[in-house]
Structures are given as structure tokens and as C-alpha cells.
Amino acid sequence: MKWRPDRTMSDRRANLHQVLRQRICLLDYAPGTRLSETDLAQEFGTSRTPLRRALARLEDEGLVRSLHGVGTIVTDIDLPEMDATYALREELAELAGILAPVPVSAKALATLDALIARGDTLRQGRDPRDFARLNLDYFLFGLSLTGNDALRETSERLYIRTARIWLHRLERLDLGEEIDIFLQEMHETRRALMIGDTRAAALIRRVHISMCRKRLLSGDLPG
């Protein structure tokens, strides 16, 4: 996501938050990085006030922490916390097919087809950052299948807390295999949505979140 300075003030604030959040999720700002308000304000051509609001949102999402006398630091990736967050994401994924499911539209199917096409292209290039971006866009597509705002908001916050784990752990995984598994999930979801079965699509998402949790974290947690 790029910075767009020509937006309204409220849009610019939201865009600033999203740009910084994406940089953290893509490890452009690695854990432990100090975010300089002066440098960021200069880069984005903004005052400290909207920047501090964006940083406060990031802190609320668990991506940064503010330390007195030090500044704003990108948080570490805590594996036990990631495991607990993934466990909750599994439960919420199923609820997306129960709480205010949105009827499947031709536009939704077209969006999913575009995501699948990106996945097919990714099989050739196997770029980890492109994989992380596709993962995020597919997650946001899944949010569009429920009209329950509270569920959407909570699910997004939890997803963002776990998004960095992919690039952090990919060295221990086979990226080609991960892309194939991801494409399998998207195709299974498309088959469910073609017959209007949003609950089945939600169950597919839950199963794949569970498997991701095992592949990413298995063997590295205490106990």
C-alpha cells in the first residue's frame, strides 16, 4: 500500500496507519525497530498529531509499544501469544459462516477468481512478500462474507497480530508447498461459494487456520 497525500484528513490518517501496519507485517520494520516520529512525519509530510494517532492504533493492535525515554518500538514476535491468537482465530473463522453471512454475489466470486489467478502466478515467482500480500488480501476477502461488524473488527485485529509470522517463519517452510496449500484452500472455498454455502467456506477457513498453526508453530512452544 502506498501513501496517498491527496486524500481528506480522515482518509489520510487511516491510510497512514495502514501503510505503517503493512510495513510492520511485511517486516520492513523488523521487531525491535525504533520508529522515529520526526523521520516519519517528514516522510509522509504530516504533523505529529495524526502520526501519533496512527502509532497509538498500532500499539492497540500489539504491533508497537511506546517506551518512556526511548520512543516507539516494533514489538517482538511472541510464539506462545501467536499460538493463543491462532486458537481464537480458528473459533471466529467458523462464526463467519453463522453470524450474518452475506449472500454470495458474482462480484465476490470474481474477486476470489482474481486472488486465485494471483496465486497461480505466484507459483512461478515464489516471492515471499507477494505471498504475504496475497494472504492478507484473501483474509480481507473472507471478512466480506460476514455482515457482523463486531466479528469483522475482532477478526481483523487478531489476524494483524499473527500476520508477521509468515515471513518470520518461512525459512523453515517450503514456500512452493505453502502456495499449493493456499491455492487448494481458495479452490475449495470457491466450490463452496458457487453453491452459496458460506458456512462450508467458513469451515474450510477454520481447517486451514488450524493446519497453518501446526506448520508454523509446532515444536517451538514450551511444554
N, C-alpha and C positions, 0 to 999 in steps of 0.2 A: 504494500500500500504506500502511495506517495503522498507527500504533504501538499495540500491544496489551499494556498493562501487567499484565493478569491471567494471563499465561502462566507456565509454570515458568521457572526461571532459565535453563536451556539454551535454551528456546524464545525467551525474551526477548532473549538475546544474538544468536540467529540473526535474529530479527525486527528488532532494532536495526540490524544490518549490512544487511539487505535494504532497510529504509526509507532509510538513508543512501545506499545504492548507487542506488536508484531516483531519489532527488533529484539525484544527480550525472548519471545517464543522461538525465534529463529537463531538464537544465541549470537546475534550481532553484538548484544550486550551480554557477555558471559556472567555467570554467577560471581559475585564479588566486585563487579564493575561499579565504580562511583560515577553517578550521573551528575554532571556539573550543570546547575541551573543557569549559570552565566553562558556557558557554551551552547546549551540547548536553546535558550532564549535568543541568542544571536543567530543560530542556525535556522530557527523557524520564524524569526522576525516577529517575536511576540514579547509581551511584557511578562514579568514574573508571576502575576496573578493567575492567568489561565494555565501557565505551565505548572504551578504548584497544585492547582486543582486536578490536573491530569496525573501528576505524581501521587496525589492523595488517593485517586481512584486505583492506581496501580498498587499502592500499598494495601488498600482494602481488598484487592484481589490476591494478595500474598506474593506479588512479583518483586516488590522492592520493600525496603524498610528504611525509615528515617532515624539516623543516629545523631544525637546531640553532639555538636562539635566536629562531626565527621561529614555528614551530608546524607544523601540518598544513595543506598547501596542495593544492587540487584541481589535478591535472596539466593541462597544455595538451593540445590535440588535435594530435598529430604525424601529418601526412598520409603521409609515407613509411612510418612504422610501421603506420598503418592499412592501407596497401596491402599490406604484407607479411603482416599478420594476416588480411586478406581472402583472400589467396592460400592460406594454410594452411587457412582455413575451407572453402574450395572442396574441398580434398582430403579433409578429415574428413567433409564432408557426404555424400560418396559412400560412405564406410565405414559410415555408419549403416545402410545397406541390406544390408551384408555381415556385419558383426560382431554376432552375437547379435540379429538382428531379432526384434521381438516380434510375434506373430500379431495381425492386425488384429481388434479387438473392436467390438461395437456401441457400447460406451461411447466408444471412440476416435473413431468416425465421428460420434457425437453431439457430442463436443467440437469436432470440426472444423466441423460444421454451425453450431454456436454462434459460432465465430470468423468464419465466412463471413457470418453474419447481422450481426455487428458491423461487418464490412467494408461491407456494403450500407448500413447506417445511416450509416456514416462518409462515404459518398459524398454524403450530403445536407449534413452539417455541416462536413466537411473541417477538422476540428480537428487541428493538427499533434501536440499532446500525446496525443490519443486514438490517432492513427496510430502514434506511438512505443510506446504501451502495447500496442496490438494486435500490433505487430511482435514485441515481447518475448513476449507470451503465445503467439503462433504458434511462435516459436522453441522455447519450453518444451514445446509440444505435440510438435514434431519430436523432441525428446530422448526423449519417452516411447516412441518407436518402436524404440529400441535398448535392449537389456538389458546392454550393455557399460558398466560403471560408469566405467572409465578414459576411454572415449571421451566419455561424457556430461559428466564433470567438465572435461576439457580443452576440449570444445566450448563449454561454458558460460563458462569463463574467457575464451576468445577472443571470444565474442560480446559479453560485457560490455565488453571493451576497445574494441569498434567501435560500441557502441550509441549513443553520443553523436553520432556523425557525421550521423545523420539530421536531428535538429533543427538541428545546426550548419550543414548544407548545404542545407536545404530552400528557402532563399530563391532558390537558383539552379535549382530544380526546379519542375515543375508538380505540385502536390500531388494534384490530381484525377487526373492521369495516373498518378502513383505508386500511388494507391489502386486504380485499374483494373488495373495490372500485378500488384499484390499479390493482388487478387481472382482474377485469371487463374491465378496460381500455386496458390492454395488450391483452386480448382476442378479444376485439372489433378491436383493431389495427391489429391483426393477420388476422381477417376476411377480412379487407380492403386490406391488403398487399397480401393476397392469390390471389386476382383478379387484383393485380397490381395497385390499386387505392391509390397512395401516397397522393393525395390531401385529400381524405376522412380520411386517417390516420392522416394528419396534423390537420384537423378539429376536430377529436376526441381528439387530444392532447390539442387543444385550449379550448375545452369544459371542460376538466378535470382540466386544469390550473385555469380556472375561478372558478370552484367549490372548488378547493383547497384554492384559495384566500378567498373565503367566509367562509369556515370552519375554516381556520387558523386565520383570522384577523377580522371577523365580530364581531361588538360590542365593539371593543377595540381601535377604531380610533376616533380622535376628530371630533366633528360635527355630 
